[in-house]
Amino acid sequence: MNNNQARIVELLREAHLIAFKEIERLNLRIAELESQDRPPIEKEIINPAIRKPTSANQPSIPNLPEMLNDYQVVEHT
């Protein structure tokens, strides 16, 4: 490798390092801006009058395979 090639490789490495530093800086800025835009986290307010259905309140669903073939669909309907 001659001097010109070595210098080109050195300049490319420097450009690569500068690019990665800039990417890191931009990622930090993006994270900073995203955290500013987020509303503050509040505890979930649970209204005792509104309850999530329990398994006893839900209709029972028969245990079926995840995917049915044509014959199983016909038998099920």
N, C-alpha and C positions, 0 to 999 in steps of 0.2 A: 504494500500500500504506500503510495507516494504522499508527500506533504499535503497536497490539495485534497486528496481523499480523506486523510486523517482529519484535516480541518473541517471538512464537510460533515463527517461523522460527529465530531465534537459539537458543531453548531446544531445539528439535528438533536443531539442529546440535550443540549441546553434548551432548545425550543420545546422539546417533549416535557422537560421538567417544568418550564414556565407554564405550559398548557395544563399540566396536572395541578399545579398550584392554583391556577385560575379556576379550574373546575372545583377544587375543594372550597375556595372562597365563595364561589357562586352557590354551591350546595349549602354552605352555612347560612348564607343570606336567604336562600329559599326557605330553609327550616325556620329562620327567625321570622320571616314574613308570614309563614303558615301559622306559627304559634300566635302571632298577633291577631290573625283573622279568626281564630277559634274562640267560640264563646267559653266562658269559664265553666268548668265541670261542676255541676250541681248534683246533690244527692237526689236520687229518684224519690219522688213523693208518692207514697202508696196510699190510695184512698181505700179504706176498708170496705166501702160499699161496692167497689169494683174489684172483683177477684178474678184471677185467671182460672179458667176451668181446670178442674182436677181430672185425673184419669177416670174417676168414678162418674163424672158428669159427661164425659165424652162418649160418643157412640163407639161400640166395639167394632173394630175392623178385623176381619179374618186375616190370619197370617197367610199372605200370598207371596209368591216369589217376586223379586224385584221386576223382572221382565216376564211377561206371559207370551206364550206362543198362540197361534190362531185358535187352536182347539181349547186351550185354557180360557181364552177370552169368551168363547161361545159357552163353555160350561159355567162360567162365572155370571154371565148375563142371563 
